Amino acid sequence: MSAPMTTPTAQPASAWAPLRIAAFRGLWLAVLASNVGTWMQTVGAQWLLVDRPNAPTLVSLVQTASMLPVLLLALPAGALADTFDRRRLLIAVQGFLVAVGVLLTALTVAGRMPPALLLTLTFGLGVGQALTLPAWQAVIPELVPRAQLVSAAALGSISVNLARSVGPAVAGVLVARAGVAVVFAVNAVSFAIFALALLRWRPERPETEPTPERFTAALRAGGRYVRHSPVVRRILLRAAVFVVPGSALWALLPLVASRRLGLGAGGYGVLLGALGVGAVAGALVLPRVRRVLSTNRLLLLAGLLYAGVLLVLALVPAPAVAVAALVPAGLAWMTVLSSVNAAMQLFLPGWVRARGLSVYQMVFAGGQALGAVAWGALGELTGLVGALTAAAVVMAVGALSVLLWPLRETRGVDRDPAIYWPEPHLALEPHPRGGPVLVTVSYTVHPERQAEFVEAMRAVGRSRRRTGAMRWGLFRTGERTHGFVEVYQVPSWEEHLRQHGGRLTGADRAVEERARALAEDDVRVNHLLPADPD
């Protein structure tokens, strides 16, 4: 449906434009505070475990405990965010996170924080983050115009990486002077700040709210959309081949700081701060770079740069060199993740946006969680040098794979809702949840156009599956040489009405019109309902 992405992506005039919108600015600052607290929490939790037996595995498990809930809960969280009021969902989740943060602080002050309990409560915080991420990502297009979505995605990356530069440095100072419990307390306060910002935000509501999807049906619909969208699958692939080897740096950096470089908590904070500084600096120059380099070229160069940094950390045990090398690593990390995140934001239609973004978060978090365990185990077997060298090789191979599997160009693809199917008029009155429903569409196609018609209908079939069809097929009628019948099955009448009422986009309409232009005018549609409704 689209060609490889080989030309630079046009950028907004200003990378800061979304911050001129008061609602976005207030929530962005609150998310920044929450991200600072999260990075402080990670540093505090990892530093509690650095001197424990089996430290490489335990320290890596902090990242796993944080990210594994996103892997397990991302799709349900996306379905919740697409089904219920996102603002209320976010407020409720921040309340839960405050409670977990307070419990973590109190137990640490009391000296009752063994590794197993620390990892369990870290997992609890990860559950809250898993519920927060898709809802917040899906809210952003409600706050800014579509033309500013790329800038908003870059600002989201700046928020994460500014927090990465400030949070660890502050956490290192607090751990050294006041103890880990203070770091945990600051994290709890950061969640409260985000909750207060959400309470102040009063989004405009449409006069008529659409009927929310049932949770299980929404889950299945989100899975079908991703499964039958080649563009989304390619974006997820590019994220995975970068994050899995890239997670080695985050998982093993505490041990690099303490064992290879001889640094304390403050020094570890400086290393993480260098990563953050590089990422923020990269976000500032990235709009200019995008004007001269395509997205795929950026992904290639960023991956190779990150691989080089992993090799430097493995081979040069000098603190000054490590700090200098981590700055471009932060730039590379931000470049890749902001690029793939923006691609997802721009491509996903509104009705499935949170679910699609939740799958992206699942790949991102799963790559970090499982990668952290793998690199930690490899570090136990081969040492830090062997693990970091292996990660560098895997990263370089993954970066070069963009030459075979590039991101696809989606500029000019109409993602706005398109309601163009005529309303069905039936003699029967089907129950909304009754089904399955079989839809048949009959076409007459001249022999000279039949090969082209069959090819065009492949794109139509993907559109039907993305928007609700469980099965789809194109058949020829045995009684007529010119006859074709499209058949697709939808789980329920309610699900089919959602196809009529807003799931289709302008791009879906274009591929359907392309196919119908090859057929005669006598296209006939029939809806087949179950003969036995019970």
N, C-alpha and C positions, 0 to 999 in steps of 0.2 A: 504493500500500500504506500510505502514511502522509501526514498533513496537514502543511502548512507549520509551521515552528517559530515559534509566535507567543507562547508563554508562557514565563516565566522558568524556568530549569532549577534544580531543587532541588539544594542544595549540602550537602556534609558539614558537621558542626558545626565542625570545625577543619580549616583548610588545612594544618596541620602534622602531622595524624594519621599519615600514612605514615612519618614520621621516627621514630615510636615503635617501628617494626619494625626490629630490629637489622640484618638482612640488607639491607633497602632503604637504611637509613641509611648503612651502610658503603660500599655501591656508589654511592649518590648523591654522597657526599663525594669518592669517587675520580673519578667522572665530572665533578664540579665542577673538580677539579684538572686533568683532561684538557682540559676546555673553556677554562680559563684559559690553558693552554699553547697551545691552538689559536689563541686570539685574539692572544696574543703573537706567534705565528708569522706570522699575517696582517699585523700591524702591521709587523714586521720586514721581511717580504718586500716589502710595498708601499713602505716607506720607502727600500729599496735602489734603487727604480726612479723615485722622484719627480723626480730631476734628470736622468734619461736623455732623449734625444730621443724624441719621440712618447710622452711620459709619460702622457697621458690613456688611450691605448690599452693601454700596458704595465701601468699600475696596475690598470685594469679587468680585464686578463687574469689577474691574481693570483686574483681572485674566481672567474673562469671556470675556471681550472685547478683550483681547490679543489672547485668544485661540479659540473663536467662529469662526473667519474667517477660521481657519484651518479646523474646522468641516464642514463649508459650502463650502469651495473652494478646499479642498484637492484633490478630484478626478479630477476636471477640471485642477487643477495645475499639477497633475501627467500626465494627457493626454497631456498638453502643453509640459511638459518636455520630454515626449517620442516622441513627434511629431516634435518639433523644436530644433534648436541648443541650447543646455543647457547653454553653456557659454554666448551666447548673451542674452538669457533670464535672466540669473542671473545678468548680468551687467545692463540691463534695469530696473530690479526690484530694484537694489540697488540705482539707480538714483531716483526712486520714493520715496524710504525710506528716502533718504537725504532730499528731498523736504518737506516731512511730518515732519521730525525732525526739520528742520529750522523753519517751521511755528509754531510748538509746542513751540519752544524756544522763538520766537519773541512775541507770544501772552502771554506767561507766564511773560516775562520781562515787557510787557505793562500792566500787571495786569488784563488781560481779559481772564481768564481761569476758568469759572464755571465748576462744576462737569460734566454736560451734554457734554460740548465741550471737556473736557479732555477725557472722555470715548469715544467720537466719534473719536478723533485723535488717541487714543490708538487702536481703532478698525482699523483705517487706517494702522497703523504700523503692526497690526496683519494680514491684507490682504497681505502686502509685505512679511511677514514671511511665510504665507501660500504658496505663490508662490515660495519662496526660498527653503523651506525644502525638497520637493521631488526632485527638480532639483539637489541640492547639494548632497543629499544622493545617487542619481543615478550616479553622477559623480565619487564618490569614487572608485567603481570598475574599472573605466577607469584610475585611478591614481596608484593603487597598484595591485600586483598579487593576485590571488584568495587565495593563501595560507596565505596571510597577512590580509585578510578581517576581521577576528575576532579581530586582533590587531588594525586595523584601526577603527573598531566600538568602541573598548575600548578607543582609543585615542579621538574619538568624544565625548564619555562620559566624559573623563578627561577634554576636552575643556569646555563643558557645566558646569561641576562642579567646575573647577578652576575659571571660570568666576563667578560662584555663590559664591565662597569664596572671590574673590577679589572685584567684582562689588559692592555688597551691602556694604562692609566695606568702600570702597572709596566713594560710594554715601552717606553713613551716614555722613562722614566727610565733604563732599562738601555741603550737605543740611544744616548742622549745621553752616558752616562758610561762604558759598557763596550763598546759596539759591538753589531752585529746578531748576531754569532756566539753571544753569551751567551744571547740570546733563543731562538735555535734549540736550544741545549743544554737550556734549561729545558723546552721543549716535548717533547724526547725523554724527559726524566725524568718528565714528566706521564703519558706513555703507560705507562711502567714502573709507576707508582703504580696505574693502573687494572688492569694485569695482575696485580699482587700482590693487590689486593682480590678479583679474580675467583678466584685460587688459594685464598684463604681461605674463599670461599663454597662451602658444600657443600649443594646443593639436594637435597630428598627426591626419590627416583626411584620411579615406580610399579613394582609387582612384575612386571608384564608390559609391556614396551615394544611399542608398535604397530610393524608393519613399515614402515620409512621408504619414502616415495614415491620413485620414480625421478626423477632431476633434470629431465629433459626433460618428463616427465609433470607434475611439480609446477609447472614454468614455465607450461605450457599451462593447467593448472587455475587458477592464480592469475590469469592474464589473462582467462579466462572469467568468473571470479567478479566481477572489477571491471567488465568489459564489461556484465554483465547485472544489476548492482546500481545502480538509480537513486539510492539514498541515497549510496553511495560516490562516484558520479560527481558529484553535486551538491557534496559536501564538497571534492572535488578542484577543481571550478570556483571555489568561493569562495577556496580557497588561491591559485589561479593569478592571479585578477584582482587580488589584493592584492600578491603577491610580485613580479610582473613590474614594475609601476611602483615598488614599494617598493625594489627593488634599486638604483635610481638613487642613493639616499642612500648606501648602502654602497660602491658603485662609485666615486662622485665625491667622497666626503667628504675623502680625502687631498688632493685638488686644491683643494677649497674651503678647507681648512686652510692649505695652503701658498701658494696664489695669491690667493684672495679675502680671507683673513683675516690673511695674513702670519705664520702660526704655524709653529713648529718641531715636532720629533717629540713633545716634551712637551705642546705645545698640542693636537696631534692626539689624543694619548692622553686629554687632558681632554675633548675633544669626544665621543670614544667612551665615556668614562666617564659623561658626562651621559646618553647613550642608555641605558647599563646601569642607572644609578640610577633613571631613569624606569620602566624595565621592572620592576625589583625592587619599587619602590613600587607600581606598578600591580598586581603579583601579590598584594601584601598587601591591597589594598582591593577587588580584583576579586570575591572571594566575596560581599561586602556589596552590590556593585553588581548582581550577578547576581540578587539577591533582588527587585530592583525593575525590572530591564530584561531583556527577552528577548535571546536570543543574536543574533538577526538585528538587533535595534536596536543592540546593542553593535558588531556588524560595521559597520553603517552609520556610527555616530558615530566609531568608530576610524579608518575609512578617510578620512572628511572631515577629521578632525584631522591625520592624517598628510599629506594633501594640503596643508593649510594650512602645515605646517612646511616642506615643500618650497618653497612660495612664499616664505616668510620667508628661507630660506637663499639663494634666488635674488635677492631684492630688497634685503636689508639686510646689507651687508658689515661687520658689527660683531661682534667675538668674544663680547662679553657677551650680546648678543641671540641669537647662534647657540647658545651653551651653554644658555640658558634655553629656547629652542625645542626643543632636542633631548631634553629631559626628557619632555615629552608625546609626542614621536615614539617614544621607547622604550616608553612605556606603551601606545601604539596598536599597535605591533609585537607586543608580548607578548600583548595582548588577542586579536588576530586569530589568531595562530598557536597559542596555547594552546587557544582555542576549537575550532578545526578539528582539532587533534591529539586533543583529548579526545573529540570526536565520532567520530573514526576508531577510537580505542581502545575506546570503548564499543560500537560497532556491529559490529566485525569478530568473527566466531567464531574460536575458538582454532586450528582446523586451518589457517586461511589468514591468520592475523593478521600474521605477518611479511611475507608477500607483499603483502597489502593496504597495510601501512604502508610497504613499500618503494616502492610506486607513489606514495603520498603524498610520500615523500622525493624521488622522481624529479621530481614536479611542482614541489616546493619548490626543489630544487637546479637543475632545468632552468630554472625561471623566473628564478632569480638568475644563473645562468651566462649564459644567452642574453640576459637583460635587461641584464646588465653590459656585454656586448659592444655591444649596441644603444645604450645610454646613453653609453658611452665614445665610440663613433663619432659620435653626435649632438653630443657635447661638442666633438669635433674640428671639426665643421662649423659649429656655431652658437655655440660657447662654453658655459661652465658655466651662465650665466643661462638661455639658451635650452633646454638639456637639462633643467635642474631644473624650469623652468616647464612644459615639455611633460609631464614625469613627473607633476607636480601635477594637470594636467588629466586625464590618463589615470587616475590614482588616484581622483579625484573621480567620474568616470564609472563606474569599477568599483565604488566604494562604493554609488552609487545603484542599481546593477544588482541589489542584494540585494532591492529592492522587486519585481523581476520573477522572480528566481531565488533565493528564500530557502533556507536550510538547512531540512531536513525534520525534524519532530519524531519522535524515536525512543524517547522515554521510554515504558516499559511494553511495548516490543517484546522478546520473550523471545529472548535470544541464547545461552542455554545449550544444550549438545548434547542432542539428542532422538533416541534409538534406538527407533523405533516401527514400522518396516517389519518384517513377518515374515521370518524367514530363508528364502531360496529353497531349495526342494527339487527338484532336477533329476534326470532319468533319465540324463542325460549328465554327464560330468565335464570341464568346460571348463578349458583351461589358463589360469592367472591372467592372463597377458599376451596371451591370444588375443582377437581382436576384429576388427571392431567388434561390439558387442552391441546388438541392437534389442529394446527393451522396449515391449510394447503393453499398454494398460490399457483394458478395455472397460467402458462405463457404459450404463445404461438410465435415461433422464431423461424425465419426464412433459412433454408439450408446454408446459404453463403455466410450467414452470421452466427451459426450455431457454435462453432469452436470459440469465437470471441465471447459469445454469451456465457458459455460454461466457465470460461476463465474469469469473467466479470462477476459471476455468481459466487465464486470462492470468497471474494471480499464481502459479499452480502451474507454468506454463511457465517463468517467470523463476527459480523455485526449482530446477527441474530443470537449467536451464542453469548457474546459479551453482554447483551442487554436482557437475557432471561431464558433463552432456549436451552433445554437439556440435551436435545438431539436435533440434528439438522441434516437434510439430504436433498439432492437434486436428482430427479428421475425423468426418464423419457417415457412417453405414453406409447404402448405397443400398438394401439389402433391408429395413431396418426403420426406421420413422419415429421410433422412440424411441431408436435406438442411436447412441452416440458412441464413438470409439476415439482414445485418446491414444497417440501414437507418439513415442518419443525414442531417440536413438542415443548410446551411450556408447563411448569409445575401446576399452575392454578390460573383461574380466570383473573384473579386479582393481579397476578404477576404479568399477565398479558396486557391488562389495562395500564400497568406502569410503563410498558413499552410504548403504548399510545400516548401516555401523558407526560413524557419528559425525559425518559432514559436515552432516547436517540439524540444524536448531535448533528450539526451541519455536515460533518464528515460522513456520518452514516447515510444521511440523505443523498450526498453526492455519489457514493458508491451504488446506492440503490437506483438512482436516476440513470447512472451510466449503464447498468444492466437492463433497465426497462427501455432505454432508448434503442436497444438492439432487438426488442420484441415488438410484436404488433400491439395494437391498442386494446385488444380484448383480454386484459388481465383480470382473472376472476379469483376472489378470495373466499374461502370457506372456513368456518370455525366448527370443529368437530368436538362435541362434548361427551362425557361418559354416558353411556346408555343407562347404567345403573348408578345413580348418584350416591347410593349407600356403599 
